[in-house]
């Protein structure tokens, strides 16, 4: 994005980037949503922490080989941010997965989706940023939509508590990455985060020994999640979030359960019920509010661009 010629050059096309960034995040959520039905059987044969450790290890190796010099271009502060954010994200993954042991996937999905509410709250409280009425309306619509898609009644127990904590950690990751993500550091920051996530997950897997996926189908799922829904998705989201505010990104990311429902119906044999239709419509309405009804003055600033973590199944 820098020019070698001393002659005046046109500035980067931020308008195009801001148009492409939301579309890129939608594509990322589609890749994540496709993993729900894939993992339905796999996690019954491979412990979740083991699967997570192997998944992020492969993703870390892949992105490191893609840009081996990227980390060297980071400042010491950016590296520390990457390690810290990766640790937060890895812990959130482990807590979310542990919570699934004692709560249903539908309740876990809704509670994890509370990051949509927590992100603007953290932005307002920690970063002292102003959150407009349109964003709050979109947050309300998205939350109701997530409930329609996922919630079938819930009892507040240990699993639910762990999942809520994981949602808070995901929100911390979103806001934190928004503070340190900038043009030029996407790949390096991604690599550092992936290795930190790998370390955290493997710590959870090592005590019982790391179990390798036993079947060819399980290995294929692992590779897909590591390389497509892991490495490629994280690189894409880190770039995209340089051009979006954390609040807008959080709303867009609520497309993940919509995609999950779509793939479950199309490839997983599930029935398309009114809950899916209503929930998906509310999520899309939330996106409409943020993307089409925001004023020009609500464009992200250098201090308010964000990065979004993967809010999905193990």
C-alpha positions as CSV (number, residue, x, y, z in Angstrom):
1,X,0.0,0.0,0.0
2,X,3.1,2.3,-0.2
3,X,4.4,3.9,-3.4
4,X,8.0,3.5,-4.6
5,X,7.8,6.6,-7.0
6,X,8.3,10.1,-5.6
7,X,5.6,11.4,-7.8
8,X,2.2,12.1,-6.2
9,X,-0.1,9.1,-6.0
10,X,-3.7,8.7,-5.3
11,X,-4.5,7.8,-1.7
12,X,-5.7,4.2,-0.9
13,X,-9.3,3.6,-2.0
14,X,-10.8,3.5,1.4
15,X,-14.3,3.7,-0.1
16,X,-13.8,0.4,-1.9
17,X,-12.2,-1.2,1.2
18,X,-15.2,-0.2,3.3
19,X,-17.5,-1.7,0.7
20,X,-15.5,-4.9,0.4
21,X,-14.8,-5.3,4.2
22,X,-18.5,-6.1,5.2
23,X,-18.7,-8.6,2.2
24,X,-15.5,-10.2,3.3
25,X,-16.8,-10.7,6.9
26,X,-20.0,-12.2,5.5
27,X,-17.9,-14.7,3.6
28,X,-16.0,-15.5,6.8
29,X,-19.2,-16.1,8.7
30,X,-20.3,-18.5,6.0
31,X,-17.1,-20.5,6.4
32,X,-17.7,-20.6,10.1
33,X,-21.3,-21.4,9.9
34,X,-20.5,-24.4,7.7
35,X,-18.5,-26.0,10.5
36,X,-21.5,-26.6,12.8
37,X,-22.9,-29.6,11.1
38,X,-19.4,-30.9,10.2
39,X,-18.5,-31.1,13.9
40,X,-21.6,-32.8,15.0
41,X,-20.0,-36.2,15.0
42,X,-16.4,-35.4,15.1
43,X,-16.3,-34.0,18.6
44,X,-17.8,-37.2,19.9
45,X,-14.7,-39.1,18.8
46,X,-12.0,-36.4,19.5
47,X,-11.8,-34.4,22.8
48,X,-12.6,-30.8,22.1
49,X,-9.3,-29.4,23.6
50,X,-7.3,-31.9,21.4
51,X,-9.2,-30.9,18.3
52,X,-8.8,-27.2,19.1
53,X,-5.1,-27.6,19.7
54,X,-4.5,-29.5,16.4
55,X,-6.7,-27.1,14.5
56,X,-5.0,-24.0,15.5
57,X,-1.5,-25.6,15.3
58,X,-2.2,-26.3,11.6
59,X,-3.6,-22.9,11.0
60,X,-0.6,-21.2,12.7
61,X,1.9,-23.2,10.6
62,X,-0.1,-22.4,7.4
63,X,-0.1,-18.6,8.0
64,X,3.5,-18.6,9.1
65,X,4.6,-20.3,5.9
66,X,2.4,-17.9,3.9
67,X,4.2,-14.8,5.3
68,X,7.3,-15.9,7.4
69,X,8.7,-12.3,7.6
70,X,5.4,-10.7,8.8
71,X,6.0,-11.1,12.5
72,X,9.4,-9.4,12.1
73,X,7.7,-6.3,10.9
74,X,5.6,-6.0,14.1
75,X,6.7,-3.7,16.9
76,X,7.4,-5.2,20.3
77,X,4.1,-3.7,21.5
78,X,2.1,-5.2,18.6
79,X,3.7,-8.6,19.4
80,X,2.6,-8.3,23.0
81,X,-0.9,-7.3,21.9
82,X,-1.0,-10.4,19.6
83,X,0.1,-12.8,22.4
84,X,-2.4,-11.3,24.8
85,X,-5.3,-11.3,22.4
86,X,-4.5,-14.8,21.3
87,X,-4.5,-16.0,24.9
88,X,-7.9,-14.3,25.5
89,X,-9.3,-16.0,22.4
90,X,-7.9,-19.4,23.2
91,X,-9.3,-19.2,26.7
92,X,-12.7,-18.2,25.4
93,X,-12.7,-21.2,23.0
94,X,-11.8,-23.6,25.9
95,X,-14.5,-22.1,28.2
96,X,-17.1,-22.2,25.5
97,X,-16.3,-25.8,24.7
98,X,-16.3,-26.8,28.4
99,X,-19.6,-25.1,28.9
100,X,-21.0,-27.3,26.1
101,X,-20.6,-30.4,28.3
102,X,-23.5,-29.3,30.6
103,X,-25.6,-27.1,28.3
104,X,-27.2,-27.6,24.9
105,X,-25.6,-26.3,21.7
106,X,-28.6,-24.1,21.1
107,X,-28.4,-22.4,24.5
108,X,-24.6,-22.1,24.1
109,X,-25.0,-20.4,20.8
110,X,-27.4,-17.8,22.2
111,X,-25.3,-17.1,25.3
112,X,-22.1,-16.9,23.2
113,X,-23.9,-14.5,20.9
114,X,-24.3,-12.1,23.8
115,X,-20.9,-10.7,22.6
116,X,-23.0,-8.7,20.3
117,X,-24.4,-6.8,23.3
118,X,-21.1,-6.8,25.3
119,X,-19.0,-5.4,22.5
120,X,-20.6,-1.9,22.3
121,X,-20.9,-1.9,26.1
122,X,-17.1,-2.5,26.4
123,X,-16.5,0.1,23.7
124,X,-18.5,2.7,25.5
125,X,-17.2,1.9,29.0
126,X,-13.5,1.1,28.3
127,X,-12.7,3.1,25.2
128,X,-15.2,5.9,26.0
129,X,-16.6,5.8,22.5
130,X,-20.1,7.0,21.7
131,X,-22.5,4.3,20.6
132,X,-25.4,5.7,18.5
133,X,-29.0,4.8,18.7
134,X,-29.0,3.0,15.4
135,X,-26.3,0.7,16.7
136,X,-28.2,0.0,19.9
137,X,-31.3,-0.8,17.9
138,X,-29.3,-3.2,15.7
139,X,-27.9,-4.8,18.8
140,X,-31.4,-5.4,20.1
141,X,-32.6,-6.9,16.8
142,X,-29.6,-9.1,16.6
143,X,-30.0,-10.4,20.1
144,X,-33.6,-11.2,19.6
145,X,-32.7,-12.9,16.3
146,X,-30.0,-15.0,17.9
147,X,-32.5,-16.0,20.6
148,X,-35.1,-17.1,17.9
149,X,-32.4,-19.1,16.1
150,X,-30.8,-20.8,19.1
151,X,-32.8,-20.6,22.4
152,X,-35.1,-23.4,23.5
153,X,-35.3,-22.6,27.1
154,X,-32.3,-22.3,29.5
155,X,-31.4,-23.0,33.1
156,X,-28.6,-20.9,34.5
157,X,-26.0,-23.4,35.6
158,X,-22.2,-24.0,35.5
159,X,-22.2,-24.5,31.7
160,X,-24.2,-21.4,31.1
161,X,-22.0,-19.4,33.4
162,X,-18.8,-20.6,31.6
163,X,-20.4,-19.7,28.2
164,X,-21.3,-16.2,29.4
165,X,-17.7,-15.7,30.5
166,X,-16.5,-16.9,27.1
167,X,-18.8,-14.4,25.4
168,X,-17.3,-11.6,27.6
169,X,-13.8,-12.7,26.5
170,X,-14.8,-12.7,22.8
171,X,-16.0,-9.1,23.3
172,X,-12.7,-8.2,24.9
173,X,-10.9,-9.7,21.9
174,X,-13.1,-7.7,19.5
175,X,-12.4,-4.4,21.2
176,X,-8.7,-5.2,21.9
177,X,-8.0,-6.1,18.3
178,X,-9.7,-2.9,17.3
179,X,-7.1,-1.0,19.3
180,X,-4.0,-2.6,17.7
181,X,-5.1,-3.6,14.1
182,X,-3.8,-1.3,11.4
183,X,-3.0,-1.5,7.7
184,X,0.2,-3.5,7.2
185,X,0.2,-5.6,10.4
186,X,-2.7,-8.0,9.6
187,X,-0.6,-11.1,8.7
188,X,1.9,-10.6,11.5
189,X,-0.7,-10.0,14.1
190,X,-2.7,-13.1,12.8
191,X,0.4,-15.3,13.1
192,X,1.2,-14.2,16.7
193,X,-2.4,-14.7,17.7
194,X,-2.6,-18.2,16.2
195,X,0.5,-19.4,18.0
196,X,-0.8,-18.0,21.2
197,X,-4.2,-19.7,20.7
198,X,-2.4,-22.9,19.9
199,X,-0.4,-22.8,23.1
200,X,-3.5,-22.1,25.3
201,X,-5.5,-24.9,23.7
202,X,-2.6,-27.5,23.9
203,X,-2.2,-26.7,27.5
204,X,-5.8,-27.9,28.0
205,X,-5.2,-31.0,25.8
206,X,-1.8,-32.2,27.1
207,X,-2.9,-33.6,30.5
208,X,-4.9,-36.3,28.9
209,X,-2.7,-36.8,25.9
210,X,-3.4,-35.3,22.4
211,X,-5.8,-37.5,20.5
212,X,-5.4,-37.5,16.7
213,X,-8.7,-37.7,14.6
214,X,-9.3,-41.4,14.0
215,X,-11.1,-41.4,10.6
216,X,-10.5,-39.8,7.2
217,X,-13.7,-37.8,7.6
218,X,-12.5,-36.4,10.9
219,X,-9.1,-35.5,9.4
220,X,-10.9,-33.7,6.5
221,X,-13.0,-31.7,8.9
222,X,-9.8,-30.8,10.9
223,X,-8.0,-29.6,7.7
224,X,-11.0,-27.6,6.6
225,X,-11.4,-25.9,9.9
226,X,-7.7,-25.2,10.2
227,X,-7.0,-23.9,6.7
228,X,-10.3,-22.5,5.5
229,X,-12.4,-21.6,8.6
230,X,-9.2,-20.9,10.5
231,X,-6.2,-19.5,8.8
232,X,-7.9,-18.0,5.7
233,X,-10.8,-16.7,7.7
234,X,-8.6,-15.0,10.4
235,X,-6.4,-13.3,7.8
236,X,-9.5,-12.1,6.0
237,X,-11.3,-10.8,9.2
238,X,-8.1,-9.1,10.4
239,X,-7.9,-7.2,7.1
240,X,-11.6,-6.4,7.0
241,X,-11.7,-5.1,10.6
242,X,-9.1,-2.4,9.7
243,X,-12.0,-0.7,7.9
244,X,-14.9,-1.3,10.2
245,X,-15.8,-0.3,13.7
246,X,-16.0,-3.0,16.3
247,X,-19.8,-2.5,16.8
248,X,-20.5,-2.8,13.1
249,X,-18.3,-5.9,12.8
250,X,-20.1,-7.5,15.8
251,X,-23.5,-7.0,14.1
252,X,-22.2,-8.5,10.8
253,X,-20.8,-11.5,12.7
254,X,-24.3,-12.4,13.8
255,X,-24.7,-13.8,10.3
256,X,-22.8,-16.9,11.5
257,X,-25.9,-18.7,13.1
258,X,-27.9,-17.8,9.9
259,X,-25.3,-19.6,7.8
260,X,-25.2,-22.4,10.3
261,X,-28.9,-22.9,9.9
262,X,-28.7,-22.7,6.2
263,X,-26.0,-25.4,5.9
264,X,-27.8,-27.5,8.5
265,X,-30.9,-27.4,6.3
266,X,-29.1,-27.8,2.9
267,X,-26.5,-30.4,3.9
268,X,-27.4,-31.6,7.4
269,X,-31.0,-32.7,6.7
270,X,-32.6,-30.4,9.3
271,X,-36.1,-28.9,8.7
272,X,-36.5,-25.2,8.0
273,X,-38.9,-24.0,10.8
274,X,-40.4,-20.7,11.6
275,X,-37.8,-20.0,14.3
276,X,-35.1,-20.1,11.6
277,X,-37.0,-17.8,9.3
278,X,-37.8,-15.3,12.0
279,X,-34.3,-15.3,13.6
280,X,-32.6,-15.0,10.2
281,X,-34.9,-12.1,9.2
282,X,-34.1,-10.2,12.5
283,X,-30.3,-10.7,12.0
284,X,-30.5,-9.4,8.5
285,X,-32.6,-6.5,9.7
286,X,-29.9,-5.6,12.2
287,X,-27.3,-5.7,9.4
288,X,-29.5,-3.5,7.3
289,X,-29.7,-0.9,10.1
290,X,-25.9,-0.8,10.5
291,X,-24.8,-1.0,6.9
292,X,-27.5,1.0,5.0
293,X,-28.9,3.4,7.5
294,X,-25.8,4.8,9.2
295,X,-24.8,8.4,8.5
296,X,-21.5,9.3,6.8
297,X,-20.2,10.6,10.1
298,X,-20.3,7.1,11.5
299,X,-17.3,5.9,9.5
300,X,-14.7,4.2,11.6
301,X,-11.7,6.2,12.8
302,X,-8.2,5.1,13.3
303,X,-8.9,4.5,17.0
304,X,-12.1,2.7,16.4
305,X,-11.4,-0.1,13.9
306,X,-11.8,-3.6,15.2
307,X,-11.1,-7.2,14.7
308,X,-13.6,-10.0,15.4
309,X,-12.9,-13.4,16.9
310,X,-14.5,-16.6,15.7
311,X,-17.7,-17.0,17.6
312,X,-18.5,-20.5,16.6
313,X,-18.5,-24.2,17.5
314,X,-15.3,-25.5,19.3
